[in-house]
Amino acid sequence: MHYSGFKIFAQGLTGNKRWKANWRQPEPKDSYDIVIVGGGGHGLATAYYLAKEFSINNVAVVEKGWIGSGNVGRNTTIIRSNYMLPGNEPFYELSMKLWEGFEQDLNYNAMVSQRGILNLYHNDAQRDGFIRRGNAMQLAGADAILMGREEVKEMYPFFDFQSSRFPIRGGLWQKRGGTVRHDAVAWGYARKADELGVDILQNCEVTGLRLEDGVCKGIETSKGTIMAKNVAVCVAGSSGRVMSMAGLRVPIESHILQAFVSEGLKPVLSGVVTFGAGHFYVSQSDKGGLVFGGDIDGYNSYAQRGNLPAVEDVCEGGMAIMPMIGRARILRMWGGTVDMSMDGSPFIDKTDIQGLYFNGGWCYGGFKATPASGWCYAHLLATGRPHEVATEFRLDRFRHGHMIDEKGVGAQPNLH
Ligand SMILES: Cc1cc2nc3c(=O)[nH]c(=O)nc-3n(C[C@H](O)[C@H](O)[C@H](O)COP(=O)(O)OP(=O)(O)OC[C@H]3O[C@@H](n4cnc5c(N)ncnc54)[C@H](O)[C@@H]3O)c2cc1C
């Protein structure tokens, strides 16, 4: 069903009774060409691009819960491509370009809003670092503007420029960054993948990987065995658990990341803003709530709920740049399990087990990567070769010393 303004009008006149379900509820087949484990944003995007770009549609996406129940429906919705390193920047810029055409491509309103992202800096060294990053971004075809204090003040006069411990000196602005309604991304990809013939199997937990003579031949699930020529794991915070079913240990720790939404306020923040002297990021949703977050909780966990010390830390970050936030009440908060890799960068790679592929390690930033991750994973699965912007996301990069350490903090999942 093609969505359009006319369709909304016509459906309105007939009591909205003729909308079709966004995707089918099929029973699993005995076998598929490709089984994707995990129906989050990345898994669904992979299925969509496999069918659309490579005409491979004998594909199942196997999800233990419901579509959108994982991090794709829990994140703070920020998209950007303001990276510095060669292994990262072209990949995230491809993602940004795919976001720009996302709604037309999928015929789905995901409220893609390029309202801009401003990374604040608070001292000269940080400004110089941002100049370097801005230049690297421009070399990769992205947009970047360095702002001084007065320009930031014009944009956000209510920020604390004087009395705080870390006075704001300026910021690096990426105008094309912004936000996207996160669960609509999952629904949009699911709807189109289904339309192209992909089976989306919800409430179907993968309990084992079927290995025969060192080759991955399928999966064991709560709905029975499903055979597959290739199995593509894509389970975000559950990466360690699922890969251990094949006896593999991935360089990933699972941590909790929390998100917060305040009560609805009148429009105050036009774009996304990040604090440079601590970890805090904030935007305002179309309903008026301030949507914000910060650091991961400081311990490993698979629970999808967070702890109070991280709440305090996040709120301190908010108070440091905009003290008026202290008067807003928090309406909702939740947690998601994120897959923190050792250098903060992701993996899209084959494993040493034939027929078993891995996509994970997205840490804080996998939502903005969703379209490019799906595209590049589909490319790898269909052609056997990494996509040209994802050649560095290898599982063996630590063995070879080729870490993609964007922040230069070393192998410290809790620091990046
Ligand atoms: C609070 C929070 C805020 C964030 N903010 C941002 C942000 O602003 N910008 C940004 O770019 N990124 C952000 N992220 C990160 C981003 O959300 C994730 O990196 C990204 O969503 C992960 O990919 P995914 O969508 O495929 O994951 P998920 O949606 O988590 O998908 C993985 C799926 O695998 C399923 N699964 C797990 N185990 C099994 C199994 N055994 N069998 C079958 N299915 C299984 C899960 O149920 C889940 O649905 C944030 C994350 C959190 C938690």
The ligand as a Tripos MOL2 file, in Angstrom:
@<TRIPOS>MOLECULE
LIG
   53    58     1     0     0
SMALL
NO_CHARGES

@<TRIPOS>ATOM
      1 C1         19.2620    5.0760   25.7970 C.3       1 LIG1
      2 C2         19.9560    4.9910   24.4880 C.ar      1 LIG1
      3 C3         20.1860    6.1560   23.7540 C.ar      1 LIG1
      4 C4         20.8240    6.0970   22.5030 C.ar      1 LIG1
      5 N1         20.9370    7.2500   21.7840 N.ar      1 LIG1
      6 C5         21.4440    7.1960   20.5160 C.ar      1 LIG1
      7 C6         21.4470    8.3590   19.7060 C.ar      1 LIG1
      8 O1         20.9420    9.4210   20.0940 O.2       1 LIG1
      9 N2         21.9950    8.2760   18.4570 N.ar      1 LIG1
     10 C7         22.5450    7.1220   18.0100 C.ar      1 LIG1
     11 O2         23.0620    7.1210   16.8960 O.2       1 LIG1
     12 N3         22.5050    5.9900   18.7430 N.ar      1 LIG1
     13 C8         21.9640    5.9880   19.9850 C.ar      1 LIG1
     14 N4         21.9040    4.8320   20.7440 N.ar      1 LIG1
     15 C9         22.4720    3.5890   20.2090 C.3       1 LIG1
     16 C10        21.5310    2.8890   19.2440 C.3       1 LIG1
     17 O3         20.2150    2.8990   19.7160 O.3       1 LIG1
     18 C11        22.0020    1.4450   19.0360 C.3       1 LIG1
     19 O4         23.3800    1.4360   18.7480 O.3       1 LIG1
     20 C12        21.2900    0.7650   17.8690 C.3       1 LIG1
     21 O5         19.8950    0.9500   17.9810 O.3       1 LIG1
     22 C13        21.6470   -0.7190   17.8780 C.3       1 LIG1
     23 O6         21.1850   -1.3940   16.7340 O.3       1 LIG1
     24 P1         19.7290   -2.0510   16.5790 P.3       1 LIG1
     25 O7         18.7540   -0.9670   16.3210 O.co2     1 LIG1
     26 O8         19.7830   -3.0990   15.5680 O.co2     1 LIG1
     27 O9         19.5140   -2.6580   18.0390 O.3       1 LIG1
     28 P2         18.2350   -3.2750   18.7150 P.3       1 LIG1
     29 O10        17.0130   -2.4850   18.4240 O.co2     1 LIG1
     30 O11        18.5850   -3.4620   20.1630 O.co2     1 LIG1
     31 O12        18.1010   -4.6660   17.9610 O.3       1 LIG1
     32 C14        18.6620   -5.8910   18.3730 C.3       1 LIG1
     33 C15        17.5340   -6.8760   18.4720 C.3       1 LIG1
     34 O13        18.0510   -8.1850   18.6870 O.3       1 LIG1
     35 C16        17.0930   -8.8790   19.4280 C.3       1 LIG1
     36 N5         17.6910  -10.0800   20.0150 N.ar      1 LIG1
     37 C17        18.6180  -10.1480   20.9960 C.ar      1 LIG1
     38 N6         18.8940  -11.4300   21.2770 N.ar      1 LIG1
     39 C18        18.1370  -12.1800   20.4520 C.ar      1 LIG1
     40 C19        17.9580  -13.5720   20.2870 C.ar      1 LIG1
     41 N7         18.6380  -14.4600   21.0260 N.pl3     1 LIG1
     42 N8         17.0810  -14.0000   19.3540 N.ar      1 LIG1
     43 C20        16.3860  -13.1250   18.5860 C.ar      1 LIG1
     44 N9         16.5040  -11.7940   18.7200 N.ar      1 LIG1
     45 C21        17.3690  -11.3290   19.6420 C.ar      1 LIG1
     46 C22        16.6310   -7.8640   20.4700 C.3       1 LIG1
     47 O14        15.3740   -8.2130   21.0220 O.3       1 LIG1
     48 C23        16.5980   -6.5910   19.6510 C.3       1 LIG1
     49 O15        15.3050   -6.2730   19.1790 O.3       1 LIG1
     50 C24        21.2780    4.8470   22.0040 C.ar      1 LIG1
     51 C25        21.0520    3.6810   22.7350 C.ar      1 LIG1
     52 C26        20.3820    3.7340   23.9540 C.ar      1 LIG1
     53 C27        20.1270    2.4800   24.7230 C.3       1 LIG1
@<TRIPOS>BOND
     1     1     2 1
     2     2     3 ar
     3     2    52 ar
     4     3     4 ar
     5     4     5 ar
     6     4    50 ar
     7     5     6 ar
     8     6     7 ar
     9     6    13 1
    10     7     8 2
    11     7     9 ar
    12     9    10 ar
    13    10    11 2
    14    10    12 ar
    15    12    13 ar
    16    13    14 ar
    17    14    15 1
    18    14    50 ar
    19    15    16 1
    20    16    17 1
    21    16    18 1
    22    18    19 1
    23    18    20 1
    24    20    21 1
    25    20    22 1
    26    22    23 1
    27    23    24 1
    28    24    25 2
    29    24    26 1
    30    24    27 1
    31    27    28 1
    32    28    29 2
    33    28    30 1
    34    28    31 1
    35    31    32 1
    36    32    33 1
    37    33    34 1
    38    33    48 1
    39    34    35 1
    40    35    36 1
    41    35    46 1
    42    36    37 ar
    43    36    45 ar
    44    37    38 ar
    45    38    39 ar
    46    39    40 ar
    47    39    45 ar
    48    40    41 1
    49    40    42 ar
    50    42    43 ar
    51    43    44 ar
    52    44    45 ar
    53    46    47 1
    54    46    48 1
    55    48    49 1
    56    50    51 ar
    57    51    52 ar
    58    52    53 1
@<TRIPOS>SUBSTRUCTURE
     1 LIG1         1 GROUP 0 **** ****
